[in-house]
Amino acid sequence: MKEENYLTTERITSQKEVILNYLRNTKSHPSAQKVYAEVKKVLPRISQGTVYRVLSLLNKKGEVQEISTRDITFYDGDMSDHSHFICQGCGTVFDIFDECSRCKIIKEKKTKVGKINSFRIYFYGICKKCKKG
């Protein structure tokens, strides 16, 4: 019985590691469905429910971040301080690293009410690709 529990725990750990590695090594911001499709290539027996549970756990632990839009939730494995631009045309999420670093409040990491440990800023607009089309 103990051996079965060990195997189950080990399997879940490897699933978590594969999901986390995928998210940390992609520059896109995939949906849970996209994460499932990509992880399934490595772990063919993984279930969609497992991917959703692991994503939720990783988000709660602060190992990935959820980016929720009106229609869908995306995931980002890059936990460095940065912002996101969400296109209201196509729904694509883009990283923004430099613009917010110029803000005095973020640069100093403190406000009148306290010290800033981290931040999430979302910008909404139309991306260059949608603007051209």
N, C-alpha and C positions, 0 to 999 in steps of 0.2 A: 504494500500500500504506500509506504513512504517513497519507494522508487517511482511509482506512478505520479505522485505529486511533484517530485523533483523534475520529471520529464515534462510535465505540463507547464511548470514554472519556467523551465529553460526554453520551451518552445515560445511562450509568450514573450520572454526577454528577447529572443532572436527576432520576433516579429516587430517588437518595439524598435530594436536597433535598425532593422531594414527600413522601416518607415521614417525614423529620425534621420538616417543617413541620406535617404532620398530627398527629404525636405532641405537638409543642409547643403546638398550638392546641386540643387536646381535654382536657377535665377528666376524662374517663373513662380507664380503664386497659385499652385494647383488647388482645385476643389477636392473634397473628400473622394468623389468619384474618380477623378484623375489619379489621385494617390493610390486608390484601390487598383486601378487598371495597371499602373506602373509597378506596384509592389507585387501584384499577381504574377508578373513575368519572372520574378525572383522566387516567390513563394506561391506556387500554383494552388496550394490547398487553403490559402488564407481566405477567410470569409469577409464579406463587406461589413458585417456587424463588428468584426474584430478591428478592422481598420478604423471605423467610426469611434469605437471605444478607446483605442490607443490614441487617436488624435485628440479626443477629449481629455484623456489623462495627461498627454504631453502639454496641452494648453494649460490645464490646471496647475501643472508643475512648473510652468514658465519656460519650457524647453522649446516651444513653438508659439507663434501667435496666430490668433484667428483674425481675419479681416472680413467683417460681415458687410455685405451690401444688401440692397433691397431683396434681391433674388437668390443670392447664393453666398456661401461662406468659403473663403479661400484660406490657405495656410502658408505661413512664412517660417522657414527654419533659421533665418538670419535674425538673431536676437540683438544685434548691435542697435544703437540708437539711430533710427532713421524714420522717415515719414513715408507715406504712400499717396500716390495719385491714382484715383479710381476714375476711369473713363465712363462717363454716363451714356456714351454711345454704344461701345462694344463690351463694356464691363471688365476690360483688362485692368490689372493692378500693376503699377510701376513703382519701383523703389525711388525715393528721393533722399540722397545722402547729404548734399552740400547746402542747400538753401536754408534749412532750419538751423544749421550750425552757426549762422551769422546772427541769429536772434540773441540779444543780450541776456534774456532770462535763461534760455537753454545753455548758453555758453557758460554763464556763471553758476548754473544749476541751483539757483535759489530764488525765491520770491519773498514777498512780504509775509506770506503765510507759512513758509517752510522750505526745506531743501528738496529739490527734485532728484529722485533716484533714477527715473526713466520716464519716457514720454511716448505717446502715440498721437500722431497728427495725420489726419486724412484730408487730402485736397480732392475736390470733385470738379470735373470739367470734361472737355472733349480732347482726346489725344490727337496727335498730328495725323495719324492714319485716317481716323474718322473725319477729321476736318477737311482733308483732301478729297475724300469720297463723298 
